[in-house]
Amino acid sequence: MDQHLNGKPNGHYNGTVKAAPDQMQPHNIEAEEAVLGGCLIDIDAIISVSDFLTPADFFLTKHQWVFEVILHLFRQRKPVDMLLVNDELDRREQLDAIGGPPFLSDLANRVPTSLHTEYYGRIVERTSSLRRLITAGTQIVQLAHDDTGDLADIQDQAGRAIFDALDSAVRRDFVTLAATMDAHIDRAEYLERNADALIALPTGLKSLDNLLGGGMFKGDLDILAGRPWMGKTSLALGIAL
């Protein structure tokens, strides 16, 4: 929001509230590109972000379009590759607007690995949440300066504005059984089709997998060490299970 409304500092106001210009809106273009690039080279990357990212979370419209197509293909159980994403964008008459096939190739070439896609996705999610809060704050200021309505009405609209800004983040913590089953089926089918190309073997412990960069890699020697009675056997059995 403009710190000096209509040129008057110290909060003086004459009836106009300015929303933050685009360049002042929180965003991270590099993180958005990393998410899209990761999804284009590895379906596991899509699985890692599809449960908390939506196309609207992306700052650039062309990034929204690409992610929407990626999710569409993924949910239709279709392969997500450059050719099919190109074709779907062309069918929607959006391919030329984003820069054509070279734009998608550039996205894929920007990321050497997809292992950190979820981390970048969380950055995109955070900046999107901040933008929604800014929008809600601007609406609330406008409502507060509009003294023509009933106070209870204004308070109710202000409450709805802040709730809408937070609602997306809150709802993302709740996943339906159908969505959970779909994600597990998608992953199981992918692993079955690509058993020979599996990059890392997950331990089943998300925090440990994150520390290991995705899990236990073929050809590596992973040593589980610790003092007696610290839980080494229990951990090893848990991973095996």
Sequence and secondary structure as in RCSB ss.txt:
>XXXX:A:sequence
MDQHLNGKPNGHYNGTVKAAPDQMQPHNIEAEEAVLGGCLIDIDAIISVSDFLTPADFFLTKHQWVFEVILHLFR
QRKPVDMLLVNDELDRREQLDAIGGPPFLSDLANRVPTSLHTEYYGRIVERTSSLRRLITAGTQIVQLAHDDTGD
LADIQDQAGRAIFDALDSAVRRDFVTLAATMDAHIDRAEYLERNADALIALPTGLKSLDNLLGGGMFKGDLDILA
GRPWMGKTSLALGIAL
>XXXX:A:secstr
  SSBTTB TT  SS      GGGS   HHHHHHHHHHHHH HHHHHHHTTT  GGG SSHHHHHHHHHHHHHHH
TT    HHHHHHHHHHTT HHHHT HHHHHHHHHH S STTHHHHHHHHHHHHHHHHHHHHHHHHHHHHH TTS 
HHHHHHHHHHHHHHHHHHHHHTT   HHHHHHHHHHHHHHHHHTGGG  EE  S HHHHHHHTSSEETT      
  TTSSHHHHHHHHH 
